[in-house]
Amino acid sequence: MTSDLKRAQRSTGLSTPLCVDVWSYNFVNGRTRDGRTMGMLTLIDGYTRKCLALRVARRLNSYDLIETLADVMLAHAVPEHIRSDNGPESVAEKVRNWLSAVGAKTMYIEPGSLWENGYCESFNGKFRDECLNGEIFYSLKEAQLVIEKWRVHYNDMSALIVGL
C-alpha cells in the first residue's frame, strides 16, 4: 500500500481508503410475479454516482460479474479500484485474479460494514424504493427492459443534480 493510501486510510478511519477512481458493485435480489428469483448486479461510479451497469438475470456468478466489468471497462477505461464485499471465496478469488490482470486493485469492505460501500448501498436503496417496490415483473425480459429504462433515468437525474 502506498503512503498516500495509508494516510487516507488513517485520516478517514476506514479500513479501505477513499479514492476518486473507485467503482463499487453489489447484488440485489428480487422476484418475478411467478415467484422465481432474479439477481441484479449494480455497478456504481463512486465519483459521478452514476450506475454504470445494472445486470438482471435469474442467477449471477463470477463470470457474469467479470463480463459486466469488462464491458463497462471497454466503454469507460479501467478504474484504479473496485470496492465490494468479499463474497464467496470462489467468486472473490476469480474476480480478484481477473482484476489484477487488468490492472485494477480490489478494496474489500469489512464484513458488516455496509457504510464502507455507502454509495452503492444508497443506490441499492433508491433502486429498490423507486423501481423494484413499484413494479410487478411478469417475465425476466420485462424486468430487464424496465430496470434498464429506470437506470438511464436515474443517471439522467443524477447528472442534473450533481452537475456532471
Secondary structure, 3 states (H helix, E strand, C coil): CCHHHHHHHHHHCCCCCCCCCEEEEEEEEEECCCCCEEEEEEEEECCCCCEEEEEEECCCCHHHHHHHHHHHHHHHCCCCEEEECCCCHHHHHHHHHHHHHHCCEEEECCCCCHHHHHHHHHHHHHHHHHCHHHCCCCCHHHHHHHHHHHHHHHHHHHHHHHCC
